[in-house]
């Protein structure tokens, strides 16, 4: 289980992605001012991944992120 909490993300929608060669969304979408809990895929091989956090505007049709935060993680 993954956990993420952002400070100052009020007014944004948040998506969390896990990337290696391809990216897959973990969880669905959260409001930026609430804690985010998301399941991690069970069948991941060990290795290095990028955890990508996308901040999108509140408008439900906004598809392009306003901000992208990335962190390298190891399994």
PDB file of N, CA, C, O and CB in Angstrom:
ATOM      1  N   UNK A   1       0.857  -1.168   0.000  1.00  0.00           N
ATOM      2  CA  UNK A   1       0.000   0.000   0.000  1.00  0.00           C
ATOM      3  C   UNK A   1       0.904   1.231   0.000  1.00  0.00           C
ATOM      4  O   UNK A   1       1.856   1.314   0.776  1.00  0.00           O
ATOM      5  CB  UNK A   1      -0.976  -0.002   1.230  1.00  0.00           C
ATOM      6  N   UNK A   2       0.596   2.179  -0.875  1.00  0.00           N
ATOM      7  CA  UNK A   2       1.326   3.439  -0.925  1.00  0.00           C
ATOM      8  C   UNK A   2       0.527   4.539  -0.257  1.00  0.00           C
ATOM      9  O   UNK A   2      -0.700   4.473  -0.176  1.00  0.00           O
ATOM     10  CB  UNK A   2       1.651   3.820  -2.369  1.00  0.00           C
ATOM     11  N   UNK A   3       1.230   5.544   0.216  1.00  0.00           N
ATOM     12  CA  UNK A   3       0.592   6.674   0.894  1.00  0.00           C
ATOM     13  C   UNK A   3       1.277   7.951   0.431  1.00  0.00           C
ATOM     14  O   UNK A   3       2.498   7.992   0.279  1.00  0.00           O
ATOM     15  CB  UNK A   3       0.669   6.527   2.454  1.00  0.00           C
ATOM     16  N   UNK A   4       0.478   8.995   0.210  1.00  0.00           N
ATOM     17  CA  UNK A   4       1.012  10.269  -0.237  1.00  0.00           C
ATOM     18  C   UNK A   4       0.157  11.380   0.337  1.00  0.00           C
ATOM     19  O   UNK A   4      -1.070  11.289   0.354  1.00  0.00           O
ATOM     20  CB  UNK A   4       1.061  10.348  -1.783  1.00  0.00           C
ATOM     21  N   UNK A   5       0.805  12.420   0.804  1.00  0.00           N
ATOM     22  CA  UNK A   5       0.086  13.601   1.256  1.00  0.00           C
ATOM     23  C   UNK A   5       0.859  14.817   0.766  1.00  0.00           C
ATOM     24  O   UNK A   5       2.064  14.931   0.991  1.00  0.00           O
ATOM     25  CB  UNK A   5      -0.083  13.617   2.820  1.00  0.00           C
ATOM     26  N   UNK A   6       0.162  15.718   0.099  1.00  0.00           N
ATOM     27  CA  UNK A   6       0.784  16.917  -0.454  1.00  0.00           C
ATOM     28  C   UNK A   6       0.360  18.135   0.360  1.00  0.00           C
ATOM     29  O   UNK A   6      -0.795  18.248   0.770  1.00  0.00           O
ATOM     30  CB  UNK A   6       0.407  17.097  -1.946  1.00  0.00           C
ATOM     31  N   UNK A   7       1.291  19.032   0.585  1.00  0.00           N
ATOM     32  CA  UNK A   7       0.997  20.292   1.256  1.00  0.00           C
ATOM     33  C   UNK A   7       0.898  21.374   0.184  1.00  0.00           C
ATOM     34  O   UNK A   7       1.780  21.491  -0.667  1.00  0.00           O
ATOM     35  CB  UNK A   7       2.095  20.645   2.329  1.00  0.00           C
ATOM     36  N   UNK A   8      -0.156  22.152   0.224  1.00  0.00           N
ATOM     37  CA  UNK A   8      -0.319  23.227  -0.747  1.00  0.00           C
ATOM     38  C   UNK A   8      -0.973  22.804  -2.044  1.00  0.00           C
ATOM     39  O   UNK A   8      -0.923  23.545  -3.026  1.00  0.00           O
ATOM     40  CB  UNK A   8       0.995  23.820  -1.046  1.00  0.00           C
ATOM     41  N   UNK A   9      -1.585  21.633  -2.076  1.00  0.00           N
ATOM     42  CA  UNK A   9      -2.208  21.148  -3.306  1.00  0.00           C
ATOM     43  C   UNK A   9      -3.727  21.354  -3.312  1.00  0.00           C
ATOM     44  O   UNK A   9      -4.431  20.726  -4.102  1.00  0.00           O
ATOM     45  CB  UNK A   9      -1.890  19.676  -3.498  1.00  0.00           C
ATOM     46  N   UNK A  10      -4.228  22.220  -2.447  1.00  0.00           N
ATOM     47  CA  UNK A  10      -5.653  22.508  -2.443  1.00  0.00           C
ATOM     48  C   UNK A  10      -6.043  23.085  -3.794  1.00  0.00           C
ATOM     49  O   UNK A  10      -5.313  23.892  -4.368  1.00  0.00           O
ATOM     50  CB  UNK A  10      -6.023  23.481  -1.298  1.00  0.00           C
ATOM     51  N   UNK A  11      -7.193  22.669  -4.294  1.00  0.00           N
ATOM     52  CA  UNK A  11      -7.660  23.175  -5.582  1.00  0.00           C
ATOM     53  C   UNK A  11      -7.160  22.385  -6.771  1.00  0.00           C
ATOM     54  O   UNK A  11      -7.399  22.778  -7.913  1.00  0.00           O
ATOM     55  CB  UNK A  11      -7.252  24.590  -5.738  1.00  0.00           C
ATOM     56  N   UNK A  12      -6.468  21.273  -6.531  1.00  0.00           N
ATOM     57  CA  UNK A  12      -5.970  20.427  -7.609  1.00  0.00           C
ATOM     58  C   UNK A  12      -6.562  19.025  -7.498  1.00  0.00           C
ATOM     59  O   UNK A  12      -6.981  18.584  -6.427  1.00  0.00           O
ATOM     60  CB  UNK A  12      -4.432  20.364  -7.583  1.00  0.00           C
ATOM     61  N   UNK A  13      -6.583  18.342  -8.642  1.00  0.00           N
ATOM     62  CA  UNK A  13      -6.856  16.908  -8.665  1.00  0.00           C
ATOM     63  C   UNK A  13      -5.496  16.225  -8.791  1.00  0.00           C
ATOM     64  O   UNK A  13      -4.585  16.766  -9.416  1.00  0.00           O
ATOM     65  CB  UNK A  13      -7.843  16.501  -9.855  1.00  0.00           C
ATOM     66  N   UNK A  14      -5.358  15.040  -8.201  1.00  0.00           N
ATOM     67  CA  UNK A  14      -4.055  14.360  -8.181  1.00  0.00           C
ATOM     68  C   UNK A  14      -4.210  12.947  -8.740  1.00  0.00           C
ATOM     69  O   UNK A  14      -5.145  12.223  -8.399  1.00  0.00           O
ATOM     70  CB  UNK A  14      -3.468  14.316  -6.734  1.00  0.00           C
ATOM     71  N   UNK A  15      -3.270  12.579  -9.605  1.00  0.00           N
ATOM     72  CA  UNK A  15      -3.157  11.208 -10.096  1.00  0.00           C
ATOM     73  C   UNK A  15      -1.755  10.715  -9.767  1.00  0.00           C
ATOM     74  O   UNK A  15      -0.795  11.485  -9.802  1.00  0.00           O
ATOM     75  CB  UNK A  15      -3.448  11.118 -11.641  1.00  0.00           C
ATOM     76  N   UNK A  16      -1.642   9.420  -9.445  1.00  0.00           N
ATOM     77  CA  UNK A  16      -0.347   8.814  -9.132  1.00  0.00           C
ATOM     78  C   UNK A  16      -0.092   7.707 -10.156  1.00  0.00           C
ATOM     79  O   UNK A  16      -0.947   6.854 -10.393  1.00  0.00           O
ATOM     80  CB  UNK A  16      -0.313   8.249  -7.654  1.00  0.00           C
ATOM     81  N   UNK A  17       1.092   7.736 -10.752  1.00  0.00           N
ATOM     82  CA  UNK A  17       1.492   6.765 -11.764  1.00  0.00           C
ATOM     83  C   UNK A  17       2.800   6.108 -11.344  1.00  0.00           C
ATOM     84  O   UNK A  17       3.631   6.731 -10.684  1.00  0.00           O
ATOM     85  CB  UNK A  17       1.638   7.437 -13.154  1.00  0.00           C
ATOM     86  N   UNK A  18       2.978   4.857 -11.725  1.00  0.00           N
ATOM     87  CA  UNK A  18       4.218   4.130 -11.502  1.00  0.00           C
ATOM     88  C   UNK A  18       4.775   3.759 -12.866  1.00  0.00           C
ATOM     89  O   UNK A  18       4.085   3.135 -13.673  1.00  0.00           O
ATOM     90  CB  UNK A  18       3.995   2.860 -10.607  1.00  0.00           C
ATOM     91  N   UNK A  19       6.030   4.144 -13.129  1.00  0.00           N
ATOM     92  CA  UNK A  19       6.606   3.970 -14.467  1.00  0.00           C
ATOM     93  C   UNK A  19       7.914   3.193 -14.404  1.00  0.00           C
ATOM     94  O   UNK A  19       8.714   3.363 -13.485  1.00  0.00           O
ATOM     95  CB  UNK A  19       6.838   5.332 -15.132  1.00  0.00           C
ATOM     96  N   UNK A  20       8.108   2.353 -15.383  1.00  0.00           N
ATOM     97  CA  UNK A  20       9.403   1.756 -15.648  1.00  0.00           C
ATOM     98  C   UNK A  20       9.604   1.939 -17.144  1.00  0.00           C
ATOM     99  O   UNK A  20      10.054   3.007 -17.559  1.00  0.00           O
ATOM    100  CB  UNK A  20       9.481   0.220 -15.198  1.00  0.00           C
ATOM    101  N   UNK A  21       9.294   0.954 -17.968  1.00  0.00           N
ATOM    102  CA  UNK A  21       9.282   1.182 -19.412  1.00  0.00           C
ATOM    103  C   UNK A  21       7.983   1.870 -19.797  1.00  0.00           C
ATOM    104  O   UNK A  21       7.986   2.828 -20.569  1.00  0.00           O
ATOM    105  CB  UNK A  21       9.450  -0.151 -20.192  1.00  0.00           C
ATOM    106  N   UNK A  22       6.891   1.391 -19.268  1.00  0.00           N
ATOM    107  CA  UNK A  22       5.572   1.983 -19.475  1.00  0.00           C
ATOM    108  C   UNK A  22       5.070   2.494 -18.133  1.00  0.00           C
ATOM    109  O   UNK A  22       5.632   2.175 -17.085  1.00  0.00           O
ATOM    110  CB  UNK A  22       4.568   0.951 -20.098  1.00  0.00           C
ATOM    111  N   UNK A  23       4.023   3.281 -18.175  1.00  0.00           N
ATOM    112  CA  UNK A  23       3.440   3.809 -16.939  1.00  0.00           C
ATOM    113  C   UNK A  23       2.059   3.212 -16.723  1.00  0.00           C
ATOM    114  O   UNK A  23       1.325   2.940 -17.673  1.00  0.00           O
ATOM    115  CB  UNK A  23       3.358   5.353 -16.981  1.00  0.00           C
ATOM    116  N   UNK A  24       1.723   3.014 -15.464  1.00  0.00           N
ATOM    117  CA  UNK A  24       0.371   2.595 -15.116  1.00  0.00           C
ATOM    118  C   UNK A  24      -0.095   3.402 -13.923  1.00  0.00           C
ATOM    119  O   UNK A  24       0.663   3.686 -12.996  1.00  0.00           O
ATOM    120  CB  UNK A  24       0.310   1.076 -14.813  1.00  0.00           C
ATOM    121  N   UNK A  25      -1.365   3.763 -13.977  1.00  0.00           N
ATOM    122  CA  UNK A  25      -1.924   4.561 -12.884  1.00  0.00           C
ATOM    123  C   UNK A  25      -2.205   3.640 -11.703  1.00  0.00           C
ATOM    124  O   UNK A  25      -2.756   2.552 -11.872  1.00  0.00           O
ATOM    125  CB  UNK A  25      -3.226   5.306 -13.332  1.00  0.00           C
ATOM    126  N   UNK A  26      -1.824   4.079 -10.513  1.00  0.00           N
ATOM    127  CA  UNK A  26      -2.135   3.333  -9.299  1.00  0.00           C
ATOM    128  C   UNK A  26      -3.219   4.112  -8.566  1.00  0.00           C
ATOM    129  O   UNK A  26      -3.043   5.288  -8.251  1.00  0.00           O
ATOM    130  CB  UNK A  26      -0.856   3.122  -8.394  1.00  0.00           C
ATOM    131  N   UNK A  27      -4.311   3.467  -8.304  1.00  0.00           N
ATOM    132  CA  UNK A  27      -5.450   4.183  -7.752  1.00  0.00           C
ATOM    133  C   UNK A  27      -6.171   4.912  -8.863  1.00  0.00           C
ATOM    134  O   UNK A  27      -5.974   4.596 -10.036  1.00  0.00           O
ATOM    135  CB  UNK A  27      -5.008   5.166  -6.655  1.00  0.00           C
ATOM    136  N   UNK A  28      -6.985   5.860  -8.529  1.00  0.00           N
ATOM    137  CA  UNK A  28      -7.718   6.578  -9.553  1.00  0.00           C
ATOM    138  C   UNK A  28      -7.357   8.049  -9.502  1.00  0.00           C
ATOM    139  O   UNK A  28      -6.398   8.469 -10.150  1.00  0.00           O
ATOM    140  CB  UNK A  28      -9.230   6.385  -9.384  1.00  0.00           C
ATOM    141  N   UNK A  29      -8.102   8.841  -8.747  1.00  0.00           N
ATOM    142  CA  UNK A  29      -7.837  10.271  -8.681  1.00  0.00           C
ATOM    143  C   UNK A  29      -8.316  10.793  -7.333  1.00  0.00           C
ATOM    144  O   UNK A  29      -9.336  10.342  -6.812  1.00  0.00           O
ATOM    145  CB  UNK A  29      -8.531  11.029  -9.851  1.00  0.00           C
ATOM    146  N   UNK A  30      -7.576  11.745  -6.772  1.00  0.00           N
ATOM    147  CA  UNK A  30      -7.891  12.293  -5.460  1.00  0.00           C
ATOM    148  C   UNK A  30      -7.942  13.810  -5.528  1.00  0.00           C
ATOM    149  O   UNK A  30      -7.425  14.424  -6.461  1.00  0.00           O
ATOM    150  CB  UNK A  30      -6.863  11.835  -4.416  1.00  0.00           C
ATOM    151  N   UNK A  31      -8.565  14.396  -4.537  1.00  0.00           N
ATOM    152  CA  UNK A  31      -8.472  15.844  -4.343  1.00  0.00           C
ATOM    153  C   UNK A  31      -7.122  16.119  -3.703  1.00  0.00           C
ATOM    154  O   UNK A  31      -6.646  15.329  -2.888  1.00  0.00           O
ATOM    155  CB  UNK A  31      -9.657  16.400  -3.454  1.00  0.00           C
ATOM    156  N   UNK A  32      -6.505  17.229  -4.066  1.00  0.00           N
ATOM    157  CA  UNK A  32      -5.162  17.533  -3.586  1.00  0.00           C
ATOM    158  C   UNK A  32      -5.057  17.797  -2.103  1.00  0.00           C
ATOM    159  O   UNK A  32      -3.962  17.708  -1.548  1.00  0.00           O
ATOM    160  CB  UNK A  32      -4.646  18.694  -4.303  1.00  0.00           C
ATOM    161  N   UNK A  33      -6.163  18.123  -1.432  1.00  0.00           N
ATOM    162  CA  UNK A  33      -6.092  18.446  -0.006  1.00  0.00           C
ATOM    163  C   UNK A  33      -6.402  17.263   0.893  1.00  0.00           C
ATOM    164  O   UNK A  33      -6.584  17.453   2.095  1.00  0.00           O
ATOM    165  CB  UNK A  33      -7.038  19.564   0.309  1.00  0.00           C
ATOM    166  N   UNK A  34      -6.469  16.047   0.362  1.00  0.00           N
ATOM    167  CA  UNK A  34      -6.748  14.884   1.193  1.00  0.00           C
ATOM    168  C   UNK A  34      -5.610  13.868   1.078  1.00  0.00           C
ATOM    169  O   UNK A  34      -4.930  13.823   0.053  1.00  0.00           O
ATOM    170  CB  UNK A  34      -8.091  14.241   0.792  1.00  0.00           C
ATOM    171  N   UNK A  35      -5.393  13.053   2.112  1.00  0.00           N
ATOM    172  CA  UNK A  35      -4.370  12.000   2.021  1.00  0.00           C
ATOM    173  C   UNK A  35      -4.753  10.983   0.949  1.00  0.00           C
ATOM    174  O   UNK A  35      -5.934  10.707   0.739  1.00  0.00           O
ATOM    175  CB  UNK A  35      -4.185  11.292   3.390  1.00  0.00           C
ATOM    176  N   UNK A  36      -3.758  10.435   0.282  1.00  0.00           N
ATOM    177  CA  UNK A  36      -3.986   9.486  -0.796  1.00  0.00           C
ATOM    178  C   UNK A  36      -3.391   8.139  -0.424  1.00  0.00           C
ATOM    179  O   UNK A  36      -2.201   8.038  -0.126  1.00  0.00           O
ATOM    180  CB  UNK A  36      -3.386   9.999  -2.118  1.00  0.00           C
ATOM    181  N   UNK A  37      -4.209   7.122  -0.441  1.00  0.00           N
ATOM    182  CA  UNK A  37      -3.782   5.743  -0.220  1.00  0.00           C
ATOM    183  C   UNK A  37      -4.042   4.988  -1.511  1.00  0.00           C
ATOM    184  O   UNK A  37      -5.125   5.095  -2.085  1.00  0.00           O
ATOM    185  CB  UNK A  37      -4.532   5.079   1.000  1.00  0.00           C
ATOM    186  N   UNK A  38      -3.065   4.231  -1.969  1.00  0.00           N
ATOM    187  CA  UNK A  38      -3.248   3.532  -3.235  1.00  0.00           C
ATOM    188  C   UNK A  38      -2.566   2.173  -3.179  1.00  0.00           C
ATOM    189  O   UNK A  38      -1.509   2.027  -2.566  1.00  0.00           O
ATOM    190  CB  UNK A  38      -2.695   4.365  -4.407  1.00  0.00           C
ATOM    191  N   UNK A  39      -3.181   1.165  -3.829  1.00  0.00           N
ATOM    192  CA  UNK A  39      -2.573  -0.165  -3.868  1.00  0.00           C
ATOM    193  C   UNK A  39      -1.423  -0.187  -4.871  1.00  0.00           C
ATOM    194  O   UNK A  39      -1.501   0.423  -5.937  1.00  0.00           O
ATOM    195  CB  UNK A  39      -3.626  -1.239  -4.233  1.00  0.00           C
ATOM    196  N   UNK A  40      -0.380  -0.883  -4.520  1.00  0.00           N
ATOM    197  CA  UNK A  40       0.729  -1.075  -5.462  1.00  0.00           C
ATOM    198  C   UNK A  40       0.522  -2.394  -6.183  1.00  0.00           C
ATOM    199  O   UNK A  40       0.067  -3.361  -5.573  1.00  0.00           O
ATOM    200  CB  UNK A  40       2.114  -1.050  -4.732  1.00  0.00           C
ATOM    201  N   UNK A  41       0.845  -2.456  -7.466  1.00  0.00           N
ATOM    202  CA  UNK A  41       0.648  -3.704  -8.215  1.00  0.00           C
ATOM    203  C   UNK A  41       1.403  -4.859  -7.558  1.00  0.00           C
ATOM    204  O   UNK A  41       2.541  -4.696  -7.116  1.00  0.00           O
ATOM    205  CB  UNK A  41       1.109  -3.534  -9.678  1.00  0.00           C
ATOM    206  N   UNK A  42       0.767  -6.011  -7.499  1.00  0.00           N
ATOM    207  CA  UNK A  42       1.333  -7.184  -6.816  1.00  0.00           C
ATOM    208  C   UNK A  42       2.411  -7.890  -7.636  1.00  0.00           C
ATOM    209  O   UNK A  42       3.301  -8.515  -7.058  1.00  0.00           O
ATOM    210  CB  UNK A  42       0.231  -8.169  -6.489  1.00  0.00           C
ATOM    211  N   UNK A  43       2.356  -7.810  -8.944  1.00  0.00           N
ATOM    212  CA  UNK A  43       3.236  -8.600  -9.806  1.00  0.00           C
ATOM    213  C   UNK A  43       4.441  -7.816 -10.343  1.00  0.00           C
ATOM    214  O   UNK A  43       4.972  -8.148 -11.403  1.00  0.00           O
ATOM    215  CB  UNK A  43       2.443  -9.143 -10.963  1.00  0.00           C
ATOM    216  N   UNK A  44       4.867  -6.791  -9.624  1.00  0.00           N
ATOM    217  CA  UNK A  44       5.987  -5.983 -10.110  1.00  0.00           C
ATOM    218  C   UNK A  44       7.319  -6.706  -9.912  1.00  0.00           C
ATOM    219  O   UNK A  44       7.600  -7.198  -8.819  1.00  0.00           O
ATOM    220  CB  UNK A  44       6.014  -4.628  -9.394  1.00  0.00           C
ATOM    221  N   UNK A  45       8.136  -6.773 -10.956  1.00  0.00           N
ATOM    222  CA  UNK A  45       9.485  -7.313 -10.771  1.00  0.00           C
ATOM    223  C   UNK A  45      10.346  -6.304 -10.010  1.00  0.00           C
ATOM    224  O   UNK A  45      10.092  -5.101 -10.054  1.00  0.00           O
ATOM    225  CB  UNK A  45      10.133  -7.661 -12.141  1.00  0.00           C
ATOM    226  N   UNK A  46      11.341  -6.795  -9.330  1.00  0.00           N
ATOM    227  CA  UNK A  46      12.240  -5.895  -8.612  1.00  0.00           C
ATOM    228  C   UNK A  46      12.974  -5.008  -9.603  1.00  0.00           C
ATOM    229  O   UNK A  46      13.254  -5.416 -10.731  1.00  0.00           O
ATOM    230  CB  UNK A  46      13.245  -6.689  -7.746  1.00  0.00           C
ATOM    231  N   UNK A  47      13.283  -3.792  -9.173  1.00  0.00           N
ATOM    232  CA  UNK A  47      13.981  -2.876 -10.053  1.00  0.00           C
ATOM    233  C   UNK A  47      13.732  -1.437  -9.665  1.00  0.00           C
ATOM    234  O   UNK A  47      13.169  -1.151  -8.608  1.00  0.00           O
ATOM    235  CB  UNK A  47      13.567  -3.103 -11.481  1.00  0.00           C
ATOM    236  N   UNK A  48      14.156  -0.537 -10.526  1.00  0.00           N
ATOM    237  CA  UNK A  48      13.975   0.892 -10.298  1.00  0.00           C
ATOM    238  C   UNK A  48      12.745   1.374 -11.058  1.00  0.00           C
ATOM    239  O   UNK A  48      12.511   0.992 -12.204  1.00  0.00           O
ATOM    240  CB  UNK A  48      15.234   1.687 -10.731  1.00  0.00           C
ATOM    241  N   UNK A  49      11.977   2.213 -10.399  1.00  0.00           N
ATOM    242  CA  UNK A  49      10.751   2.769 -10.966  1.00  0.00           C
ATOM    243  C   UNK A  49      10.723   4.262 -10.719  1.00  0.00           C
ATOM    244  O   UNK A  49      11.464   4.782  -9.885  1.00  0.00           O
ATOM    245  CB  UNK A  49       9.496   2.091 -10.365  1.00  0.00           C
ATOM    246  N   UNK A  50       9.862   4.944 -11.450  1.00  0.00           N
ATOM    247  CA  UNK A  50       9.589   6.361 -11.205  1.00  0.00           C
ATOM    248  C   UNK A  50       8.157   6.476 -10.712  1.00  0.00           C
ATOM    249  O   UNK A  50       7.226   5.996 -11.359  1.00  0.00           O
ATOM    250  CB  UNK A  50       9.817   7.229 -12.495  1.00  0.00           C
ATOM    251  N   UNK A  51       7.990   7.104  -9.583  1.00  0.00           N
ATOM    252  CA  UNK A  51       6.671   7.414  -9.067  1.00  0.00           C
ATOM    253  C   UNK A  51       6.346   8.819  -9.546  1.00  0.00           C
ATOM    254  O   UNK A  51       7.035   9.773  -9.185  1.00  0.00           O
ATOM    255  CB  UNK A  51       6.607   7.296  -7.494  1.00  0.00           C
ATOM    256  N   UNK A  52       5.303   8.956 -10.356  1.00  0.00           N
ATOM    257  CA  UNK A  52       4.927  10.251 -10.928  1.00  0.00           C
ATOM    258  C   UNK A  52       3.621  10.715 -10.299  1.00  0.00           C
ATOM    259  O   UNK A  52       2.637   9.976 -10.256  1.00  0.00           O
ATOM    260  CB  UNK A  52       4.791  10.162 -12.478  1.00  0.00           C
ATOM    261  N   UNK A  53       3.628  11.937  -9.817  1.00  0.00           N
ATOM    262  CA  UNK A  53       2.440  12.544  -9.229  1.00  0.00           C
ATOM    263  C   UNK A  53       2.043  13.707 -10.128  1.00  0.00           C
ATOM    264  O   UNK A  53       2.813  14.650 -10.315  1.00  0.00           O
ATOM    265  CB  UNK A  53       2.697  13.019  -7.744  1.00  0.00           C
ATOM    266  N   UNK A  54       0.840  13.633 -10.682  1.00  0.00           N
ATOM    267  CA  UNK A  54       0.349  14.669 -11.590  1.00  0.00           C
ATOM    268  C   UNK A  54      -0.670  15.527 -10.864  1.00  0.00           C
ATOM    269  O   UNK A  54      -1.615  15.008 -10.269  1.00  0.00           O
ATOM    270  CB  UNK A  54      -0.273  14.046 -12.868  1.00  0.00           C
ATOM    271  N   UNK A  55      -0.484  16.829 -10.908  1.00  0.00           N
ATOM    272  CA  UNK A  55      -1.451  17.771 -10.353  1.00  0.00           C
ATOM    273  C   UNK A  55      -2.184  18.420 -11.509  1.00  0.00           C
ATOM    274  O   UNK A  55      -1.577  19.066 -12.363  1.00  0.00           O
ATOM    275  CB  UNK A  55      -0.759  18.843  -9.448  1.00  0.00           C
ATOM    276  N   UNK A  56      -3.493  18.242 -11.526  1.00  0.00           N
ATOM    277  CA  UNK A  56      -4.349  18.769 -12.580  1.00  0.00           C
ATOM    278  C   UNK A  56      -5.285  19.810 -11.991  1.00  0.00           C
ATOM    279  O   UNK A  56      -5.580  19.780 -10.796  1.00  0.00           O
ATOM    280  CB  UNK A  56      -5.150  17.637 -13.264  1.00  0.00           C
ATOM    281  N   UNK A  57      -5.752  20.726 -12.820  1.00  0.00           N
ATOM    282  CA  UNK A  57      -6.700  21.722 -12.326  1.00  0.00           C
ATOM    283  C   UNK A  57      -8.001  21.031 -11.936  1.00  0.00           C
ATOM    284  O   UNK A  57      -8.229  19.876 -12.296  1.00  0.00           O
ATOM    285  CB  UNK A  57      -6.961  22.821 -13.394  1.00  0.00           C
ATOM    286  N   UNK A  58      -8.845  21.733 -11.206  1.00  0.00           N
ATOM    287  CA  UNK A  58     -10.108  21.169 -10.730  1.00  0.00           C
ATOM    288  C   UNK A  58     -11.084  20.878 -11.856  1.00  0.00           C
ATOM    289  O   UNK A  58     -11.963  20.030 -11.701  1.00  0.00           O
ATOM    290  CB  UNK A  58     -10.748  22.105  -9.743  1.00  0.00           C
ATOM    291  N   UNK A  59     -10.951  21.559 -12.983  1.00  0.00           N
ATOM    292  CA  UNK A  59     -11.902  21.352 -14.069  1.00  0.00           C
ATOM    293  C   UNK A  59     -11.856  19.900 -14.517  1.00  0.00           C
ATOM    294  O   UNK A  59     -10.781  19.388 -14.828  1.00  0.00           O
ATOM    295  CB  UNK A  59     -11.602  22.296 -15.255  1.00  0.00           C
ATOM    296  N   UNK A  60     -12.975  19.242 -14.555  1.00  0.00           N
ATOM    297  CA  UNK A  60     -13.016  17.804 -14.826  1.00  0.00           C
ATOM    298  C   UNK A  60     -12.536  17.430 -16.227  1.00  0.00           C
ATOM    299  O   UNK A  60     -12.201  16.270 -16.466  1.00  0.00           O
ATOM    300  CB  UNK A  60     -14.413  17.299 -14.632  1.00  0.00           C
ATOM    301  N   UNK A  61     -12.496  18.381 -17.154  1.00  0.00           N
ATOM    302  CA  UNK A  61     -12.032  18.087 -18.504  1.00  0.00           C
ATOM    303  C   UNK A  61     -10.544  18.380 -18.704  1.00  0.00           C
ATOM    304  O   UNK A  61     -10.003  18.137 -19.783  1.00  0.00           O
ATOM    305  CB  UNK A  61     -12.838  18.878 -19.499  1.00  0.00           C
ATOM    306  N   UNK A  62      -9.887  18.895 -17.679  1.00  0.00           N
ATOM    307  CA  UNK A  62      -8.452  19.198 -17.789  1.00  0.00           C
ATOM    308  C   UNK A  62      -7.664  17.894 -17.858  1.00  0.00           C
ATOM    309  O   UNK A  62      -7.731  17.075 -16.941  1.00  0.00           O
ATOM    310  CB  UNK A  62      -7.968  20.068 -16.586  1.00  0.00           C
ATOM    311  N   UNK A  63      -6.923  17.703 -18.937  1.00  0.00           N
ATOM    312  CA  UNK A  63      -6.141  16.480 -19.123  1.00  0.00           C
ATOM    313  C   UNK A  63      -4.643  16.722 -19.004  1.00  0.00           C
ATOM    314  O   UNK A  63      -3.891  15.801 -18.684  1.00  0.00           O
ATOM    315  CB  UNK A  63      -6.449  15.870 -20.471  1.00  0.00           C
ATOM    316  N   UNK A  64      -4.206  17.934 -19.255  1.00  0.00           N
ATOM    317  CA  UNK A  64      -2.784  18.260 -19.188  1.00  0.00           C
ATOM    318  C   UNK A  64      -2.442  18.671 -17.756  1.00  0.00           C
ATOM    319  O   UNK A  64      -3.091  19.560 -17.204  1.00  0.00           O
ATOM    320  CB  UNK A  64      -2.416  19.398 -20.201  1.00  0.00           C
ATOM    321  N   UNK A  65      -1.433  18.038 -17.143  1.00  0.00           N
ATOM    322  CA  UNK A  65      -1.084  18.393 -15.758  1.00  0.00           C
ATOM    323  C   UNK A  65      -0.504  19.799 -15.649  1.00  0.00           C
ATOM    324  O   UNK A  65       0.197  20.272 -16.544  1.00  0.00           O
ATOM    325  CB  UNK A  65      -0.086  17.388 -15.196  1.00  0.00           C
ATOM    326  N   UNK A  66      -0.811  20.446 -14.547  1.00  0.00           N
ATOM    327  CA  UNK A  66      -0.226  21.752 -14.248  1.00  0.00           C
ATOM    328  C   UNK A  66       1.180  21.573 -13.681  1.00  0.00           C
ATOM    329  O   UNK A  66       2.075  22.375 -13.947  1.00  0.00           O
ATOM    330  CB  UNK A  66      -1.117  22.539 -13.254  1.00  0.00           C
ATOM    331  N   UNK A  67       1.363  20.508 -12.893  1.00  0.00           N
ATOM    332  CA  UNK A  67       2.659  20.194 -12.289  1.00  0.00           C
ATOM    333  C   UNK A  67       2.862  18.688 -12.330  1.00  0.00           C
ATOM    334  O   UNK A  67       1.904  17.920 -12.247  1.00  0.00           O
ATOM    335  CB  UNK A  67       2.747  20.728 -10.824  1.00  0.00           C
ATOM    336  N   UNK A  68       4.126  18.270 -12.459  1.00  0.00           N
ATOM    337  CA  UNK A  68       4.486  16.856 -12.409  1.00  0.00           C
ATOM    338  C   UNK A  68       5.622  16.720 -11.406  1.00  0.00           C
ATOM    339  O   UNK A  68       6.661  17.368 -11.532  1.00  0.00           O
ATOM    340  CB  UNK A  68       4.898  16.305 -13.830  1.00  0.00           C
ATOM    341  N   UNK A  69       5.411  15.872 -10.414  1.00  0.00           N
ATOM    342  CA  UNK A  69       6.447  15.583  -9.428  1.00  0.00           C
ATOM    343  C   UNK A  69       6.900  14.139  -9.661  1.00  0.00           C
ATOM    344  O   UNK A  69       6.068  13.244  -9.807  1.00  0.00           O
ATOM    345  CB  UNK A  69       5.922  15.798  -7.946  1.00  0.00           C
ATOM    346  N   UNK A  70       8.220  13.911  -9.696  1.00  0.00           N
ATOM    347  CA  UNK A  70       8.746  12.553  -9.930  1.00  0.00           C
ATOM    348  C   UNK A  70       9.761  12.207  -8.866  1.00  0.00           C
ATOM    349  O   UNK A  70      10.524  13.050  -8.395  1.00  0.00           O
ATOM    350  CB  UNK A  70       9.386  12.433 -11.335  1.00  0.00           C
ATOM    351  N   UNK A  71       9.744  10.927  -8.500  1.00  0.00           N
ATOM    352  CA  UNK A  71      10.704  10.406  -7.516  1.00  0.00           C
ATOM    353  C   UNK A  71      11.107   9.013  -7.932  1.00  0.00           C
ATOM    354  O   UNK A  71      10.249   8.186  -8.242  1.00  0.00           O
ATOM    355  CB  UNK A  71      10.106  10.399  -6.077  1.00  0.00           C
ATOM    356  N   UNK A  72      12.414   8.733  -7.944  1.00  0.00           N
ATOM    357  CA  UNK A  72      12.894   7.382  -8.225  1.00  0.00           C
ATOM    358  C   UNK A  72      12.668   6.512  -6.989  1.00  0.00           C
ATOM    359  O   UNK A  72      12.980   6.916  -5.869  1.00  0.00           O
ATOM    360  CB  UNK A  72      14.405   7.394  -8.633  1.00  0.00           C
ATOM    361  N   UNK A  73      12.125   5.316  -7.205  1.00  0.00           N
ATOM    362  CA  UNK A  73      11.899   4.361  -6.106  1.00  0.00           C
ATOM    363  C   UNK A  73      12.438   3.009  -6.515  1.00  0.00           C
ATOM    364  O   UNK A  73      12.543   2.706  -7.703  1.00  0.00           O
ATOM    365  CB  UNK A  73      10.386   4.258  -5.739  1.00  0.00           C
ATOM    366  N   UNK A  74      12.781   2.198  -5.533  1.00  0.00           N
ATOM    367  CA  UNK A  74      13.260   0.827  -5.769  1.00  0.00           C
ATOM    368  C   UNK A  74      12.332  -0.162  -5.123  1.00  0.00           C
ATOM    369  O   UNK A  74      11.800   0.074  -4.039  1.00  0.00           O
ATOM    370  CB  UNK A  74      14.688   0.635  -5.234  1.00  0.00           C
ATOM    371  N   UNK A  75      12.140  -1.279  -5.803  1.00  0.00           N
ATOM    372  CA  UNK A  75      11.347  -2.359  -5.254  1.00  0.00           C
ATOM    373  C   UNK A  75      12.270  -3.453  -4.839  1.00  0.00           C
ATOM    374  O   UNK A  75      11.820  -4.484  -4.340  1.00  0.00           O
ATOM    375  CB  UNK A  75      10.309  -2.868  -6.254  1.00  0.00           C
TER     376      UNK A  75
END
